[in-house]
Amino acid sequence: MSAPQLESQLASVNQRIVEACSKTKRNCDDVALLAVSKTKPLADIITLYQAGHRQFAENYAQEGVEKCQQAPFDDAIWHFIGPLQSNKTKLIAEHFDWVHTIDREKIARRLSDQRPPEKPPLNLLIQVNISQDPAKSGVTAAQAVTLAKQISVLPNVRLRGLMTILEAQLSEQHRLAQFQELKKLQQALIKEHPDCKELSMGMSSDFELAIQAGATMVRVGSDIFGKRS
């Protein structure tokens, strides 16, 4: 995709966020757009950066780290949103600012142990399988409460909120209901964990619904970069 096309797609998504916030009387500054750049070239990320965008999300550890290292700027915010295995935690801890896919204490502890001391605490989101979809990762609501307590005592990470990926075939009504369910869980957790303010939910197909339910981060790939080959 050409640079002008990318800039146009980015502007279009930003406008949709503004409109979704307006409908629910939310401040659009309270919703961060994460450009999901997995499998896309660094040149596309640079184009978006030059258009003023600063938050990027990657699904694959090695690819994401290479982009972090090769990017000709150091003020972007990098989010890891893919499944995380123990053998990749060091890479993530050293290079990313946020991790959205925490589903067990062992991974959170490794990230805390491996976070370089000169860097600020790594921001973590607990992945909740709110759809109870056997094909998706994530914990139950009850497990999220336990995991939040375990993360809260780790020194080099901060629990910042929750993330979910919904089951693919849900109706609009069911999607909204499940986003609202995650919002309720976050509201319960924030009483014990005051930093637990973020809700990472919604993708290209449903981010407006997620904003309606209270999303503070939306993860958009194909509506910015085009379909992946």
Backbone as numpy.savetxt, mean C-alpha at the origin, in Angstrom:
# Nx Ny Nz CAx CAy CAz Cx Cy Cz
4.21 3.02 -23.33 3.37 4.22 -23.33 4.25 5.47 -23.33
3.87 6.47 -24.11 4.67 7.70 -24.20 4.54 8.51 -22.92
5.51 9.42 -22.72 5.49 10.28 -21.53 4.20 11.11 -21.45
3.76 11.76 -22.55 2.51 12.53 -22.46 1.30 11.66 -22.09
1.27 10.43 -22.60 0.16 9.52 -22.25 0.18 9.19 -20.75
1.37 8.89 -20.25 1.51 8.57 -18.82 1.05 9.74 -17.95
1.50 10.94 -18.32 1.12 12.14 -17.55 -0.39 12.34 -17.59
-0.99 12.09 -18.74 -2.44 12.23 -18.88 -3.19 11.21 -18.03
-2.70 9.96 -18.04 -3.33 8.90 -17.23 -3.22 9.24 -15.73
-2.05 9.72 -15.32 -1.86 10.10 -13.92 -2.83 11.22 -13.53
-2.94 12.22 -14.39 -3.84 13.34 -14.11 -5.29 12.86 -14.02
-5.65 11.91 -14.89 -7.01 11.38 -14.89 -7.32 10.65 -13.58
-6.38 9.83 -13.11 -6.60 9.11 -11.84 -6.67 10.09 -10.68
-5.79 11.09 -10.67 -5.84 12.10 -9.61 -7.18 12.83 -9.60
-7.71 13.11 -10.79 -9.02 13.78 -10.87 -10.13 12.88 -10.33
-10.05 11.58 -10.62 -11.04 10.65 -10.09 -10.98 10.58 -8.57
-9.78 10.69 -8.01 -9.64 10.72 -6.55 -10.30 11.97 -5.98
-10.06 13.11 -6.62 -10.67 14.37 -6.18 -12.20 14.24 -6.19
-12.74 13.66 -7.26 -14.20 13.53 -7.39 -14.77 12.56 -6.35
-14.05 11.46 -6.12 -14.51 10.48 -5.12 -14.51 11.09 -3.72
-13.48 11.88 -3.43 -13.41 12.55 -2.12 -14.53 13.58 -1.98
-14.78 14.30 -3.06 -15.82 15.33 -3.04 -17.19 14.72 -2.73
-17.46 13.55 -3.31 -18.76 12.89 -3.10 -18.97 12.52 -1.64
-17.90 12.19 -0.94 -18.02 11.75 0.45 -17.53 12.82 1.42
-17.35 14.03 0.90 -16.92 15.18 1.71 -15.63 14.89 2.48
-14.69 14.24 1.78 -13.36 14.00 2.35 -12.37 14.96 1.72
-11.32 15.26 2.46 -10.23 16.08 1.94 -9.34 15.18 1.06
-9.14 15.55 -0.20 -8.35 14.68 -1.10 -6.89 14.59 -0.66
-6.43 15.52 0.17 -5.06 15.42 0.70 -4.92 14.24 1.66
-6.04 13.69 2.11 -6.01 12.56 3.04 -5.93 11.22 2.32
-5.89 11.24 0.99 -5.80 10.00 0.21 -4.54 10.04 -0.65
-3.63 9.10 -0.39 -2.38 9.02 -1.17 -2.56 8.05 -2.33
-2.11 8.47 -3.50 -2.11 7.60 -4.68 -0.75 6.92 -4.78
-0.76 5.59 -4.72 0.46 4.82 -4.93 0.45 4.30 -6.36
1.43 4.72 -7.15 1.55 4.25 -8.53 2.23 2.88 -8.51
1.49 1.84 -8.88 2.00 0.47 -8.81 2.79 0.19 -10.08
4.11 0.21 -9.93 5.00 0.22 -11.09 5.66 -1.13 -11.36
5.12 -2.22 -10.79 5.73 -3.53 -11.02 5.77 -3.85 -12.51
6.86 -4.42 -12.93 7.17 -4.83 -14.32 7.29 -3.66 -15.29
7.13 -2.44 -14.81 7.24 -1.27 -15.69 8.65 -0.69 -15.60
9.15 -0.10 -16.69 10.54 0.39 -16.69 10.72 1.61 -15.79
11.95 1.78 -15.34 12.29 2.93 -14.51 11.96 4.24 -15.24
12.08 4.24 -16.56 11.78 5.46 -17.34 10.35 5.94 -17.08
9.41 5.00 -16.91 8.02 5.39 -16.64 7.90 6.05 -15.26
8.63 5.51 -14.30 8.63 6.08 -12.94 9.21 7.49 -12.99
10.29 7.66 -13.74 10.92 8.99 -13.85 9.94 9.99 -14.48
9.20 9.55 -15.49 8.20 10.43 -16.11 7.18 10.91 -15.08
6.67 9.98 -14.26 5.69 10.37 -13.24 6.32 11.27 -12.19
7.56 10.97 -11.84 8.26 11.82 -10.86 8.37 13.25 -11.40
8.74 13.37 -12.65 8.89 14.70 -13.25 7.54 15.42 -13.35
6.44 14.65 -13.34 5.10 15.24 -13.34 4.62 15.57 -11.93
5.50 15.33 -10.93 5.18 15.70 -9.56 4.77 14.56 -8.65
4.75 13.33 -9.18 4.32 12.20 -8.34 5.49 11.68 -7.50
5.19 11.23 -6.27 6.28 10.84 -5.37 6.13 9.46 -4.73
4.97 8.83 -4.83 4.78 7.56 -4.11 4.60 6.41 -5.10
5.49 5.42 -4.96 5.52 4.29 -5.89 5.45 2.98 -5.11
4.81 1.98 -5.72 4.63 0.68 -5.07 5.13 -0.43 -5.97
5.84 -1.36 -5.35 6.42 -2.50 -6.08 5.99 -3.81 -5.43
5.84 -4.86 -6.26 5.40 -6.17 -5.78 6.53 -7.18 -5.63
7.64 -6.96 -6.32 8.72 -7.95 -6.33 9.97 -7.32 -5.72
10.53 -8.02 -4.73 11.61 -7.44 -3.93 12.81 -7.03 -4.79
13.33 -7.96 -5.58 14.55 -7.67 -6.34 14.33 -6.53 -7.33
13.24 -6.61 -8.08 12.94 -5.57 -9.06 12.74 -4.21 -8.38
12.02 -4.22 -7.28 11.76 -2.98 -6.56 13.02 -2.33 -6.02
13.90 -3.15 -5.46 15.15 -2.62 -4.90 16.02 -2.03 -6.01
16.07 -2.71 -7.15 16.86 -2.18 -8.27 16.35 -0.80 -8.69
15.03 -0.63 -8.72 14.47 0.68 -9.08 14.79 1.73 -8.02
14.65 1.35 -6.74 15.01 2.28 -5.65 16.45 2.76 -5.81
17.34 1.81 -6.10 18.77 2.14 -6.18 19.10 2.96 -7.43
18.41 2.66 -8.54 18.76 3.30 -9.81 18.03 4.62 -10.05
16.99 4.88 -9.28 16.22 6.11 -9.49 17.12 7.33 -9.27
17.07 8.31 -10.18 17.96 9.48 -10.07 17.39 10.56 -9.14
16.74 10.12 -8.08 16.19 11.05 -7.08 16.11 10.28 -5.76
16.10 10.99 -4.66 16.08 10.30 -3.36 14.93 10.73 -2.46
13.95 11.44 -3.02 12.85 11.90 -2.17 11.52 11.21 -2.51
11.58 10.13 -3.29 10.36 9.34 -3.52 10.10 8.48 -2.29
8.85 8.07 -2.13 8.47 7.15 -1.05 8.14 5.81 -1.70
8.82 4.77 -1.23 8.70 3.45 -1.86 7.91 2.51 -0.95
6.88 1.89 -1.52 6.00 0.97 -0.79 6.18 -0.44 -1.35
6.36 -1.42 -0.47 6.39 -2.81 -0.92 5.01 -3.42 -0.67
4.38 -3.94 -1.74 3.00 -4.42 -1.61 2.84 -5.88 -2.04
3.97 -6.58 -2.22 3.90 -7.98 -2.66 4.08 -8.93 -1.50
3.89 -10.24 -1.76 4.14 -11.24 -0.72 5.60 -11.20 -0.30
5.83 -11.38 0.98 7.19 -11.20 1.51 7.68 -12.48 2.17
8.77 -13.04 1.62 9.36 -14.24 2.19 10.54 -13.85 3.08
10.88 -14.75 4.00 11.94 -14.46 4.97 13.26 -14.11 4.30
13.56 -14.76 3.16 14.86 -14.52 2.52 14.93 -13.18 1.80
13.82 -12.43 1.76 13.82 -11.12 1.10 13.70 -9.96 2.09
13.56 -10.26 3.38 13.28 -9.17 4.33 14.43 -8.17 4.44
15.67 -8.64 4.31 16.81 -7.71 4.45 16.79 -6.66 3.33
16.55 -7.13 2.11 16.45 -6.21 0.97 15.38 -5.14 1.22
14.22 -5.60 1.68 13.09 -4.68 1.90 13.40 -3.72 3.03
13.95 -4.25 4.12 14.24 -3.41 5.30 15.25 -2.31 4.96
16.15 -2.60 4.05 17.21 -1.64 3.72 16.76 -0.57 2.72
15.74 -0.84 1.92 15.46 0.06 0.79 14.06 0.67 0.76
13.09 0.06 1.41 11.72 0.56 1.32 11.33 1.41 2.52
10.28 2.20 2.35 9.76 3.06 3.42 8.52 2.47 4.08
7.77 1.71 3.31 6.53 1.09 3.79 6.47 -0.36 3.32
5.88 -1.22 4.16 5.55 -2.60 3.77 4.08 -2.84 4.11
3.30 -3.25 3.09 1.84 -3.37 3.25 1.37 -4.79 3.52
2.28 -5.76 3.52 1.85 -7.16 3.46 2.32 -7.98 4.66
2.23 -7.41 5.85 2.65 -8.14 7.05 1.52 -9.07 7.48
1.82 -10.37 7.52 0.79 -11.32 7.94 1.28 -12.29 9.02
2.52 -12.07 9.50 2.99 -12.87 10.63 4.10 -12.14 11.37
4.20 -12.46 12.65 5.13 -11.76 13.55 6.58 -11.99 13.12
6.87 -13.18 12.63 8.26 -13.50 12.24 8.78 -12.51 11.19
7.96 -12.18 10.22 8.38 -11.25 9.16 8.59 -9.85 9.73
7.67 -9.41 10.58 7.80 -8.08 11.20 9.07 -8.01 12.04
9.37 -9.09 12.76 10.56 -9.10 13.62 11.84 -9.06 12.78
11.86 -9.81 11.69 13.04 -9.78 10.81 13.24 -8.38 10.22
12.17 -7.75 9.80 12.28 -6.39 9.25 12.81 -5.43 10.31
12.35 -5.57 11.54 12.83 -4.71 12.63 14.32 -4.95 12.88
14.71 -6.24 12.93 16.12 -6.58 13.19 17.03 -6.10 12.06
16.53 -6.08 10.84 17.37 -5.80 9.67 17.26 -4.35 9.18
16.44 -3.53 9.83 16.33 -2.12 9.43 17.61 -1.39 9.82
18.28 -0.73 8.86 19.52 -0.02 9.20 19.27 1.06 10.27
20.17 1.18 11.25 19.94 2.10 12.37 19.87 3.57 11.96
20.49 3.92 10.83 20.47 5.33 10.40 19.15 5.71 9.72
18.32 4.71 9.42 17.04 4.99 8.75 15.92 5.14 9.78
14.87 5.90 9.44 13.73 5.98 10.36 13.03 4.63 10.44
12.19 4.42 11.46 11.48 3.14 11.55 10.72 2.83 10.26
10.69 1.55 9.92 9.97 1.09 8.73 8.47 1.06 9.04
7.67 1.64 8.17 6.22 1.70 8.37 5.57 0.39 7.90
4.79 -0.23 8.77 4.18 -1.52 8.46 2.65 -1.45 8.46
2.05 -2.17 7.51 0.61 -2.38 7.49 0.35 -3.88 7.60
-0.64 -4.24 8.39 -1.04 -5.64 8.50 -2.00 -5.96 7.35
-1.68 -7.04 6.63 -2.59 -7.46 5.55 -3.70 -8.32 6.12
-4.94 -7.87 5.95 -6.11 -8.58 6.46 -6.87 -9.18 5.28
-7.16 -10.47 5.37 -7.94 -11.15 4.32 -9.42 -10.98 4.66
-9.92 -9.79 4.43 -11.27 -9.44 4.87 -12.32 -10.22 4.09
-11.98 -10.66 2.86 -12.91 -11.48 2.05 -12.89 -12.95 2.45
-11.93 -13.32 3.31 -11.72 -14.74 3.66 -11.57 -15.59 2.40
-10.79 -15.06 1.47 -10.56 -15.71 0.18 -9.36 -16.65 0.32
-9.55 -17.98 0.14 -8.43 -18.91 0.31 -7.27 -18.64 -0.65
-7.53 -17.92 -1.75 -6.47 -17.63 -2.72 -5.63 -16.43 -2.32
-6.04 -15.71 -1.26 -5.33 -14.48 -0.88 -4.59 -14.66 0.44
-3.50 -13.91 0.59 -2.77 -13.88 1.86 -3.50 -12.97 2.83
-3.03 -12.99 4.07 -3.58 -12.08 5.06 -4.16 -12.81 6.25
-4.33 -12.06 7.34 -4.82 -12.62 8.59 -6.32 -12.33 8.74
-6.94 -13.00 9.71 -8.32 -12.69 10.07 -8.33 -11.43 10.93
-9.52 -10.89 11.17 -9.64 -9.70 12.02 -9.11 -10.00 13.42
-9.44 -11.18 13.96 -8.97 -11.55 15.31 -7.45 -11.67 15.34
-6.88 -12.29 14.32 -5.42 -12.42 14.26 -4.75 -11.06 14.12
-5.40 -10.12 13.44 -4.83 -8.78 13.28 -4.66 -8.09 14.63
-5.60 -8.29 15.53 -5.51 -7.69 16.88 -4.27 -8.22 17.60
-4.05 -9.54 17.53 -2.87 -10.15 18.16 -1.59 -9.68 17.51
-1.57 -9.67 16.18 -0.37 -9.28 15.44 -0.01 -7.82 15.71
-1.01 -6.97 15.84 -0.76 -5.55 16.14 -0.02 -5.40 17.47
-0.42 -6.19 18.47 0.26 -6.14 19.77 1.72 -6.59 19.63
1.94 -7.64 18.84 3.30 -8.15 18.65 4.18 -7.13 17.94
3.64 -6.46 16.94 4.42 -5.47 16.19 4.73 -4.26 17.05
3.80 -3.90 17.93 3.94 -2.64 18.69 5.15 -2.62 19.61
5.70 -3.79 19.95 6.86 -3.82 20.86 8.19 -3.91 20.10
8.14 -4.00 18.78 9.38 -4.10 17.99 10.00 -2.71 17.82
11.33 -2.60 17.92 11.95 -1.27 18.01 12.09 -0.48 16.72
12.28 -1.12 15.59 12.67 -0.37 14.38 11.59 -0.35 13.31
10.37 -0.67 13.73 9.22 -0.63 12.82 8.07 0.07 13.54
7.14 0.61 12.74 5.95 1.25 13.30 4.71 0.69 12.64
3.76 0.25 13.45 2.48 -0.18 12.90 1.69 1.05 12.50
1.35 1.14 11.21 0.68 2.35 10.71 -0.74 2.10 10.23
-1.17 0.82 10.12 -2.53 0.60 9.66 -2.73 -0.78 9.07
-3.73 -0.88 8.18 -4.17 -2.15 7.61 -4.23 -2.07 6.09
-4.10 -3.23 5.47 -4.19 -3.33 4.02 -5.06 -4.54 3.68
-5.78 -4.48 2.57 -6.49 -5.66 2.09 -6.51 -5.69 0.56
-6.63 -6.91 0.03 -6.91 -7.15 -1.39 -8.19 -7.99 -1.42
-9.24 -7.46 -2.01 -10.52 -8.17 -2.00 -10.55 -9.31 -3.01
-11.44 -10.25 -2.74 -11.73 -11.32 -3.69 -12.16 -10.68 -5.02
-11.74 -11.28 -6.12 -11.90 -10.63 -7.43 -13.35 -10.50 -7.89
-14.19 -11.48 -7.63 -15.51 -11.53 -8.28 -16.65 -10.92 -7.46
-16.36 -10.04 -6.55 -17.42 -9.48 -5.70 -18.22 -8.40 -6.41
-19.48 -8.28 -6.05 -20.31 -7.18 -6.55 -19.86 -5.87 -5.91
-20.29 -4.77 -6.50 -19.94 -3.46 -5.96 -20.43 -3.32 -4.52
-21.63 -3.79 -4.27 -22.21 -3.71 -2.92 -21.36 -4.48 -1.90
-20.93 -5.68 -2.28 -20.12 -6.49 -1.37 -18.72 -5.89 -1.19
-18.18 -5.30 -2.25 -16.86 -4.67 -2.13 -16.93 -3.52 -1.12
-17.94 -2.69 -1.27 -18.09 -1.56 -0.35 -18.24 -2.06 1.09
-19.05 -3.09 1.28 -19.28 -3.63 2.63 -17.98 -4.15 3.24
-17.14 -4.80 2.42 -15.89 -5.35 2.96 -14.87 -4.24 3.24
-14.83 -3.23 2.39 -13.97 -2.08 2.69 -14.41 -1.43 4.01
-15.72 -1.32 4.21 -16.23 -0.72 5.44 -15.90 -1.57 6.66
-15.87 -2.89 6.45 -15.50 -3.81 7.54 -14.05 -3.57 7.97
-13.17 -3.37 6.99 -11.76 -3.10 7.32 -11.64 -1.77 8.06
-12.41 -0.80 7.65 -12.42 0.50 8.33 -12.83 0.34 9.80
-13.84 -0.49 10.05 -14.28 -0.73 11.44 -13.16 -1.36 12.26
-12.45 -2.31 11.67 -11.34 -2.96 12.37 -10.25 -1.95 12.69
-9.95 -1.09 11.73 -8.92 -0.06 11.95 -9.34 0.89 13.08
-10.61 1.24 13.12 -11.12 2.12 14.17 -11.02 1.46 15.55
-11.19 0.14 15.59 -11.03 -0.58 16.86 -9.57 -0.62 17.28
-8.68 -0.85 16.32 -7.24 -0.96 16.63 -6.64 0.37 17.06
-7.14 1.46 16.52 -6.51 2.77 16.78 -6.64 3.17 18.25
-7.59 2.57 18.95 -7.74 2.86 20.39 -6.52 2.39 21.17
-5.95 1.26 20.76 -4.75 0.72 21.43 -3.46 1.15 20.73
-3.57 1.45 19.44 -2.38 1.74 18.63 -2.63 3.06 17.88
-2.30 4.20 18.49 -2.69 5.50 17.93 -2.12 5.81 16.55
-1.02 5.14 16.17 -0.44 5.39 14.83 -1.14 4.60 13.73
-2.09 3.76 14.11 -2.73 2.84 13.15 -3.83 3.58 12.37
-3.41 4.57 11.58 -4.35 5.48 10.92 -4.58 5.18 9.44
-3.74 4.34 8.86 -3.77 4.17 7.40 -4.60 2.96 6.98
-5.30 3.13 5.87 -6.06 2.04 5.25 -5.66 1.96 3.79
-4.89 0.93 3.45 -4.45 0.71 2.07 -5.43 -0.26 1.43
-6.33 0.29 0.61 -7.34 -0.56 -0.03 -7.87 0.13 -1.28
-8.21 -0.70 -2.26 -8.69 -0.17 -3.53 -7.60 -0.17 -4.58
-7.98 -0.65 -5.78 -7.06 -0.69 -6.91 -7.76 -0.04 -8.11
-7.21 -0.22 -9.30 -7.75 0.47 -10.48 -9.26 0.29 -10.61
-9.75 -0.91 -10.35 -11.16 -1.22 -10.61 -12.11 -0.70 -9.54
-11.61 -0.38 -8.35 -12.55 -0.08 -7.25 -12.05 0.97 -6.27
-11.06 1.79 -6.66 -10.52 2.70 -5.65 -11.50 3.78 -5.22
-12.44 4.14 -6.10 -13.45 5.13 -5.68 -14.32 4.58 -4.55
-14.69 3.30 -4.64 -15.46 2.67 -3.56 -14.64 2.64 -2.28
-13.35 2.33 -2.41 -12.48 2.28 -1.23 -12.39 3.64 -0.56
-12.30 4.70 -1.36 -12.26 6.06 -0.81 -13.57 6.36 -0.07
-14.67 5.92 -0.65 -15.98 6.10 0.00 -15.99 5.46 1.39
-15.29 4.31 1.52 -15.27 3.57 2.79 -14.18 4.06 3.74
-13.30 4.97 3.28 -12.30 5.51 4.19 -10.85 5.22 3.86
-10.56 4.72 2.66 -9.17 4.46 2.27 -8.31 5.71 2.41
-7.09 5.53 2.89 -6.11 6.63 2.92 -4.99 6.41 1.91
-4.91 5.19 1.35 -3.95 4.88 0.29 -4.66 4.01 -0.73
-4.55 4.37 -2.01 -5.09 3.52 -3.08 -3.94 3.11 -3.99
-3.98 1.85 -4.43 -2.88 1.26 -5.19 -3.32 1.09 -6.64
-2.82 1.94 -7.52 -3.31 1.97 -8.90 -2.16 1.69 -9.87
-2.32 0.63 -10.66 -1.31 0.28 -11.65 -1.78 0.49 -13.07
-2.70 -0.38 -13.54 -3.05 -0.39 -14.96 -3.72 0.90 -15.43
-4.45 1.58 -14.56 -5.10 2.83 -14.99 -4.10 3.98 -15.15
-2.88 3.78 -14.68 -1.81 4.77 -14.92 -0.88 4.27 -16.02
-0.37 3.06 -15.85 0.69 2.55 -16.73 0.17 1.78 -17.93
-1.13 1.48 -17.96 -1.67 0.61 -19.00 -1.62 -0.84 -18.56
-2.30 -1.70 -19.30 -2.36 -3.12 -18.95 -0.96 -3.73 -19.03
-0.73 -4.69 -18.12 0.56 -5.39 -18.15 0.52 -6.48 -19.20
1.63 -6.60 -19.92 1.67 -7.63 -20.98 1.90 -9.00 -20.36
